[in-house]
Amino acid sequence: MASAHIQINGTGSRHNQKLRRFVDELIAVRNEAGNLKATFDQAALGGDWAALATLLDIAGEGDAEAVYNLLGSVVTELNAAFITQMTSRLG
């Protein structure tokens, strides 16, 4: 079976370089979002929004819960099929 990997070395045309940088940054953002989510999961264990608010240095528990939920949604999207396929094939 042929390889599905597409080599983007970042040394070709300006667009080749931009694509390489985009894929690398997308991978970095996805990894950082996952790391943040893992930390927030531990801080907010059992729905302890006050602890997460303290960690984030924000005033309200409701805001901490909103941040947690928004980040969770972003992490889900960053691990969706097309992003995963792109980072796997071009990464």
Backbone as a ProteinNet text record, in pm:
[ID]
protein_1_A
[PRIMARY]
MASAHIQINGTGSRHNQKLRRFVDELIAVRNEAGNLKATFDQAALGGDWAALATLLDIAGEGDAEAVYNLLGSVVTELNAAFITQMTSRLG
[TERTIARY]
84.2	0	89.2	52.6	129.3	112.4	213.3	209.9	109	37.1	-56.9	9.6	134.4	205.2	240.6	223	259.1	373.9	488.1	607.5	598.5	591.1	597.7	719.9	830.2	955.5	978.1	900.8	914.8	1032.1	1096.6	1212.8	1185.4	1065.8	1033.1	980	870.5	810.7	762	727.1	673.6	549.5	466.7	346	378.2	480.4	526.6	571.4	644.9	692.1	575.4	479.4	363	281.5	265	190.8	263.1	394.7	471.7	456.7	468.6	455.4	314.4	213.6	75	52.5	97.4	79.5	153.7	276.1	353.6	285.6	234.3	166.5	33.9	-36	-161.4	-136.1	-32.3	4.7	39	114.9	153.4	31.3	-61.4	-183.3	-267.3	-280.5	-358.2	-295.6	-163.8	-94.9	-110.6	-95	-108.3	-250.5	-348.4	-488.5	-514.1	-460.5	-475.8	-410.1	-292.3	-223	-301.2	-351.9	-434.2	-557.5	-623.8	-745.4	-714.6	-604.1	-567	-544.3	-479	-457.1	-589	-673.8	-803.1	-891.3	-881.6	-956.8	-920.6	-792.9	-748.6	-790	-780.2	-816.2	-965.8	-1046.9	-1192.3	-1254.3	-1173.5	-1221	-1345.5	-1448.4	-1572.9	-1651.1	-1622.5	-1695.2	-1648	-1523.2	-1467.1	-1426.7	-1528.1	-1504.8	-1429	-1442.5	-1368.4	-1217.5	-1177.7	-1035.1	-984.1	-1064.4	-1022.9	-1016.7	-1112.8	-1110.7	-983.7	-943.4	-819.9	-699.6	-694.7	-584.7	-575.4	-690.5	-694.8	-688.1	-695.5	-695	-810.6	-928.6	-1050.3	-1148.5	-1238.8	-1321.8	-1433.6	-1502.1	-1623.4	-1611.4	-1680.4	-1686.4	-1758	-1861.2	-1933.6	-1844.4	-1755.6	-1661.2	-1561.5	-1518.5	-1425.4	-1491.3	-1616.1	-1687.5	-1703.3	-1731.7	-1745.7	-1614.5	-1503.4	-1372.2	-1346.7	-1374.9	-1355.6	-1435.5	-1561.3	-1646.9	-1604.6	-1565.1	-1518.6	-1391.4	-1297.3	-1173.7	-1201.7	-1292.3	-1328.5	-1383	-1465.5	-1520.4	-1411.3	-1318	-1207.5	-1120.2	-1090.6	-1009.4	-1079.4	-1209.9	-1286.2	-1270.6	-1284.4	-1271.1	-1128.9	-1029.1	-890.5	-854	-934.1	-911.6	-1012.3	-1084.3	-1182.9	-1112.8	-1189.4	-1135.5	-1046	-1088.7	-1009.7	-879.2	-882.3	-758.9	-663	-715.8	-631	-572.7	-653.4	-604	-495.8	-518.8	-420.3	-287.9	-295	-171	-100.4	-176.5	-115.6	-49.5	-116.1	-62.4	46.3	39.6	138.3	237.5	212.2	294.1	429.1
-117.1	0	124.2	222.2	345.3	429	506.2	595.2	707.5	744.3	855.7	986.7	978.2	1097.6	1186.4	1315.5	1413.3	1495.8	1491.1	1560.1	1709.2	1788.3	1934.5	1975.1	2003.1	2025.5	2170.1	2263.4	2403	2474.3	2411.4	2474.2	2511.9	2486.4	2516	2657	2667.6	2798.1	2865.1	2988.9	3063.4	2993.9	2942.1	2872.8	2740	2672.2	2550.1	2582.5	2690.4	2733	2772	2844.6	2886.3	2764.8	2667.5	2547.3	2470.3	2455.2	2385.1	2453.6	2586.4	2663.4	2649.2	2653.3	2639.1	2503	2397.3	2262.5	2250.1	2299.9	2293.6	2371	2490	2571.1	2507.6	2446.8	2378.5	2262.9	2187.4	2077.8	2133.2	2241.6	2301.8	2353	2417.4	2467.2	2351.5	2246.7	2130.9	2068.8	2055.9	1999.2	2087.6	2218.7	2311.2	2310.7	2307.1	2301.6	2174.5	2063.5	1936.9	1941.6	2003	2016.2	2105.7	2217.8	2306.1	2233.2	2159.5	2087.5	1984.5	1914.9	1816.1	1882.1	1996.7	2070.5	2119.4	2174.5	2225.5	2111.8	1995	1878.7	1846.8	1852.1	1822.1	1931.2	2056.4	2167.2	2168.3	2134.9	2142.4	2007.2	1912.8	1779.3	1785.5	1714.8	1713.4	1843.5	1924.5	2050	2159.7	2153.6	2254.7	2378.4	2457.4	2575.1	2682.9	2686.1	2783.8	2759.3	2633.1	2599.7	2639.4	2615.8	2654.4	2806	2875.7	3022.3	3075.3	3013	3053.3	3028.3	2911.7	2878.9	2980.3	3019.9	3111.1	3257.9	3284.5	3420.8	3503.1	3440.2	3510.8	3508	3604.9	3625.7	3523.7	3489.8	3411.8	3265	3184.3	3040.5	3014.2	3095.1	3079.4	3105.1	3204.6	3232.6	3117.9	3061.2	2947.6	2829.3	2804.6	2695.3	2724	2850	2886.9	2866.1	2907.6	2888.1	2739.2	2659.8	2515.4	2454.9	2493.3	2438.5	2484.6	2611.5	2661.3	2589.2	2574.1	2504.4	2359.5	2294.9	2157.8	2146.6	2243.8	2244.1	2266	2355.7	2381.8	2256.8	2190.3	2068.2	1962.8	1951.6	1857.1	1889.9	2017.3	2058.3	2037.3	2064.1	2046.3	1899.5	1810.1	1667.5	1605.8	1690.8	1643	1578.4	1509.2	1424.1	1497.3	1611.3	1675.8	1734.4	1790	1842.2	1727.5	1620.1	1504.8	1446.7	1438.4	1384	1475.2	1606.3	1699.4	1691.7	1694	1690	1554.6	1450.2	1317.4	1302.8	1351	1334	1433.2	1553.4	1656.7	1683.1	1624	1655.3	1590.3
0	0	0	-77.8	-87.2	38.1	68.3	184.3	162	266.9	260.1	301.2	349.1	394	274.9	292.5	190.1	246.2	180.7	228.9	198.8	303.2	292.5	373.9	305.2	376	418.7	364.3	403.2	340.7	244.2	180.9	35.7	-11	-150	-166.9	-235.5	-263.2	-134.7	-145.2	-30.7	23.4	-64.3	-19.9	47.8	0.3	66.1	208.1	223.9	355.7	446.5	391.3	470	515.6	427	462.5	572.1	559.4	661.8	797.9	796.9	920.8	978.1	892	936	1003.3	939.9	996	1128.7	1134.8	1259	1371.2	1339.4	1440.3	1482.6	1388.4	1420.3	1516.7	1492.5	1583	1720.9	1724.4	1852.9	1929	1859.6	1923.8	1976.4	1896.6	1940.9	2065.5	2066.9	2182.9	2305.7	2288.7	2401.6	2456.3	2368.3	2412.8	2492.6	2446.7	2519.9	2656.7	2663.2	2791.9	2887.9	2837.7	2921.8	2972.3	2882.7	2920.9	3029	3017.6	3119	3254.4	3254.3	3378.5	3436.7	3351.2	3397.4	3448.2	3385.3	3433.7	3577.8	3609.1	3744.7	3842.9	3800.4	3888.6	3919.2	3819.8	3834.8	3868.6	3915.8	3947.3	4035.4	3994.8	4071.6	4062.6	3960.6	3944.3	4038.3	4079	4169.2	4088.6	4051	3967.4	4042.7	4175.5	4255.7	4243.4	4245.8	4231.9	4093.5	3991.4	3856.5	3844.8	3904.6	3902.7	3968.3	4076.2	4144.8	4055.2	3992.4	3902	3788	3735.2	3620.7	3661.8	3792.3	3844.5	3786.8	3788.2	3748	3865	3867.5	3986	4003.2	3896.7	3914	3881.8	3962.9	3935.5	3803.5	3775.5	3649.2	3529	3542.1	3433.4	3417.8	3529.9	3523.9	3453.4	3484.7	3418.3	3269.6	3234.6	3093.4	3018.1	3079.1	3017.1	2996.4	3097.8	3091.3	2975.9	2966.1	2860.6	2722.1	2710.6	2581.6	2538.5	2630.2	2596.8	2558.7	2630.2	2596.1	2455.2	2416.2	2280	2176.3	2206.5	2114.3	2099.2	2209	2203.6	2117.3	2132.8	2050.2	1902.4	1868.6	1727.9	1675.8	1759.7	1717.1	1695.8	1751	1732.2	1635.5	1564.7	1467.9	1348.3	1269.4	1163.2	1064	1012.3	907.6	961.1	1081.2	1139.3	1170.5	1225.5	1254.1	1127.3	1022.9	895.4	837.4	844.3	788.9	863.9	996.2	1074.5	1061.9	1044.2	1027.1	890.7	789.2	653.9	619	676.6	642.6	754.1	872.9	990.4	991
[MASK]
+++++++++++++++++++++++++++++++++++++++++++++++++++++++++++++++++++++++++++++++++++++++++++

